[in-house]
């Protein structure tokens, strides 16, 4: 693993552990270079990873700060699920163990020699396919996945049965298309636009325990997000 990724993971662990409070400024780059005995370029690349993961933000001329609510808190299982899976039918299309592609290894911040569980599934409501999912679990962090667990709530299985603590979730939404084979599973065409949700679920030590992509057919399923304001 590149040195900057090692440093990024260590900084994540410090953030998730609550060492830094919300909106607190991180140590300056000069101090970090001395603390980790690396170049300033390496520190900047490590901080770029945290910015990309939406854990910190930069203020021109002021420094780098912790984003709000990145300290360690157990994630509510309802927050960890994109869908109400208890009211959906889940079909497992693929469940295998493999080496990750370069893209997936980068998303999970692991190396390409690490093994991952690879899961593909179709979610349906009243026999109508509404979403296609690809999920990846690094085996060095998540062990003991079972086929029956993949037909229910993943987060519930991880927390209740495997005892894994989920602490933070990053989600990005965009418009995307599926290739013909996968589009056929949703009864759509390659040209039909779908909402794609990319998600990273973090563990208590700052590692990424789950990376998944969901393609949602909103013509059959009205996906909405509810935000609770304190």
C-alpha distance (Angstrom), angle and dihedral (degrees) to the residues before:
residue distance angle dihedral
X1 . . .
X2 3.83 . .
X3 3.79 115.1 .
X4 3.81 92.5 -117.5
X5 3.83 90.3 56.4
X6 3.81 90.9 50.8
X7 3.80 89.3 52.5
X8 3.81 91.9 44.7
X9 3.82 90.5 53.5
X10 3.80 91.7 48.2
X11 3.80 91.0 50.6
X12 3.82 89.7 48.6
X13 3.78 90.1 53.7
X14 3.80 90.1 51.0
X15 3.80 90.7 49.5
X16 3.81 94.7 47.1
X17 3.79 91.9 46.1
X18 3.80 89.5 61.1
X19 3.79 95.4 -113.4
X20 3.81 87.1 134.9
X21 3.81 122.9 44.3
X22 3.80 124.6 -137.2
X23 3.81 113.1 -70.6
X24 3.81 91.2 7.3
X25 3.78 114.4 144.0
X26 3.79 117.5 -112.1
X27 3.81 117.2 -127.3
X28 3.80 111.3 -81.5
X29 3.79 118.4 -92.4
X30 3.82 91.5 -108.3
X31 3.80 91.1 56.9
X32 3.81 91.7 46.6
X33 3.81 92.2 50.9
X34 3.82 89.1 54.4
X35 3.81 93.8 43.1
X36 3.82 93.5 51.8
X37 3.83 96.2 30.1
X38 3.82 93.9 -129.3
X39 3.77 137.3 118.0
X40 3.78 124.1 -81.7
X41 3.81 89.4 -114.0
X42 3.83 89.7 59.0
X43 3.81 91.3 50.8
X44 3.80 91.4 48.7
X45 3.81 90.9 51.7
X46 3.83 89.8 49.9
X47 3.81 90.7 50.6
X48 3.81 90.3 47.6
X49 3.82 87.5 59.9
X50 3.82 90.8 53.8
X51 3.80 91.2 47.3
X52 3.81 89.9 50.7
X53 3.82 89.6 50.2
X54 3.82 89.1 50.4
X55 3.78 93.6 -121.0
X56 3.81 96.3 120.5
X57 3.80 138.4 20.3
X58 3.78 133.9 -153.7
X59 3.80 127.4 -130.4
X60 3.79 114.0 -159.9
X61 3.79 109.8 -111.9
X62 3.81 93.3 -0.6
X63 3.80 107.2 69.6
X64 3.80 141.3 -118.4
X65 3.81 122.7 -42.6
X66 3.81 138.5 -168.2
X67 3.78 114.3 -106.5
X68 3.76 117.7 -122.6
X69 3.82 119.6 -84.9
X70 3.80 98.6 12.0
X71 3.79 94.0 123.8
X72 3.78 116.3 107.5
X73 3.79 113.8 -72.3
X74 3.77 127.4 150.5
X75 3.78 109.6 -108.3
X76 3.79 115.5 -120.3
X77 3.81 108.4 -117.6
X78 3.80 90.6 -127.5
X79 3.81 88.7 57.5
X80 3.79 91.9 48.9
X81 3.81 94.0 57.5
X82 3.78 123.2 75.4
X83 3.80 90.3 -163.5
X84 3.78 139.3 33.2
X85 3.80 89.9 -109.9
X86 3.80 93.6 178.8
X87 3.80 87.9 70.9
X88 3.80 96.1 44.4
X89 3.79 135.0 77.7
X90 3.82 111.6 -122.3
X91 3.79 122.0 -156.3
X92 3.81 117.6 -167.6
X93 3.80 109.5 -140.0
X94 3.80 97.5 174.3
X95 3.80 135.8 7.3
X96 3.78 114.0 173.3
X97 3.80 145.6 135.1
X98 3.77 116.8 -119.6
X99 3.78 145.7 145.2
X100 3.81 111.2 -88.3
X101 3.78 123.8 -111.6
X102 3.79 116.2 -114.6
X103 3.82 89.9 -99.6
X104 3.81 94.4 51.3
X105 3.82 92.3 44.0
X106 3.80 88.8 54.3
X107 3.81 91.9 47.7
X108 3.80 91.5 50.9
X109 3.82 92.6 38.9
X110 3.79 92.3 -127.8
X111 3.79 131.7 118.6
X112 3.79 124.9 -98.6
X113 3.80 92.6 -109.2
X114 3.81 91.7 64.4
X115 3.79 116.3 96.9
X116 3.80 122.7 -126.6
X117 3.77 136.4 -167.5
X118 3.81 107.1 -118.0
X119 3.80 116.3 -155.7
X120 3.79 130.3 -179.5
X121 3.78 120.5 -178.1
X122 3.79 141.8 165.6
X123 3.81 120.6 -137.7
X124 3.80 117.6 -151.8
X125 3.77 135.9 -177.3
X126 3.80 116.9 -155.5
X127 3.82 89.2 -12.5
X128 3.82 91.3 -54.7
X129 3.85 113.3 119.8
X130 3.79 109.6 -127.8
X131 3.83 105.4 166.3
X132 3.78 142.3 20.6
X133 3.81 118.2 -152.4
X134 3.79 137.2 -166.2
X135 3.81 115.8 -168.6
X136 3.80 131.3 -174.9
X137 3.83 126.8 -165.4
X138 3.85 121.6 -175.5
X139 3.78 105.7 -130.2
X140 3.80 92.4 -145.9
X141 3.82 87.6 65.4
X142 3.81 103.6 26.2
X143 3.80 118.0 42.8
X144 3.78 131.7 169.8
X145 3.82 102.2 38.8
X146 3.80 112.0 170.8
X147 3.79 133.0 -162.1
X148 3.81 93.3 -123.1
X149 3.82 90.9 52.6
X150 3.80 90.3 56.6
X151 3.79 90.3 63.3
X152 3.79 92.4 61.3
X153 3.81 137.9 39.0
X154 3.80 109.6 -35.5
X155 3.80 93.4 -160.2
X156 3.81 91.9 50.2
X157 3.80 91.0 51.5
X158 3.82 92.7 47.6
X159 3.80 94.8 49.1
X160 3.81 102.8 33.1
X161 3.81 101.5 36.7
X162 3.80 106.3 22.6
X163 3.80 95.0 34.4
X164 3.80 93.1 -130.2
X165 3.82 116.6 157.7
X166 3.81 113.8 -138.3
X167 3.78 111.8 -158.4
X168 3.81 111.9 166.6
X169 3.79 138.5 18.7
X170 3.79 128.3 -160.4
X171 3.80 117.5 -165.8
X172 3.79 129.9 -176.8
X173 3.80 124.8 -173.1
X174 3.79 127.7 -156.9
X175 3.80 141.7 148.7
X176 3.79 115.1 -94.9
X177 3.81 144.5 154.8
X178 3.79 133.7 -129.0
X179 3.78 126.8 -131.3
X180 3.79 116.6 -107.9
X181 3.81 97.1 -94.8
X182 3.80 93.7 52.2
X183 3.81 94.1 36.4
X184 3.81 88.7 57.5
X185 3.79 89.4 58.5
X186 3.82 89.0 59.5
X187 3.80 93.1 42.0
X188 3.81 90.4 -118.2
X189 3.79 133.4 114.9
X190 3.79 129.6 -111.5
X191 3.81 88.7 -105.3
X192 3.80 96.9 53.1
X193 3.83 111.1 107.6
X194 3.80 115.2 -126.5
X195 3.78 133.4 -174.9
X196 3.79 108.5 -110.7
X197 3.79 118.1 -158.6
X198 3.81 116.8 -164.8
X199 3.78 114.5 -164.3
X200 3.79 137.5 -173.5
X201 3.79 119.2 -169.3
X202 3.81 115.8 -160.7
X203 3.78 128.9 -149.5
X204 3.80 126.5 -139.7
X205 3.82 92.7 -94.1
X206 3.81 92.6 54.5
X207 3.81 95.8 -102.8
X208 3.79 120.6 131.1
X209 3.80 109.1 -112.6
X210 3.80 98.9 178.3
X211 3.78 135.6 24.0
X212 3.78 117.0 -178.2
X213 3.79 142.7 165.3
X214 3.80 123.8 -152.6
X215 3.80 124.1 -168.2
X216 3.81 109.0 -158.3
X217 3.79 124.8 -160.2
X218 3.80 99.4 -147.2
X219 3.79 92.1 -175.4
X220 3.82 86.0 71.3
X221 3.80 100.0 27.6
X222 3.78 126.0 36.2
X223 3.77 102.9 -144.7
X224 3.79 114.6 -159.0
X225 3.80 136.8 171.8
X226 3.80 123.5 -138.6
X227 3.80 116.4 -154.7
X228 3.78 120.5 -162.6
X229 3.81 114.4 -149.4
X230 3.80 117.9 -153.1
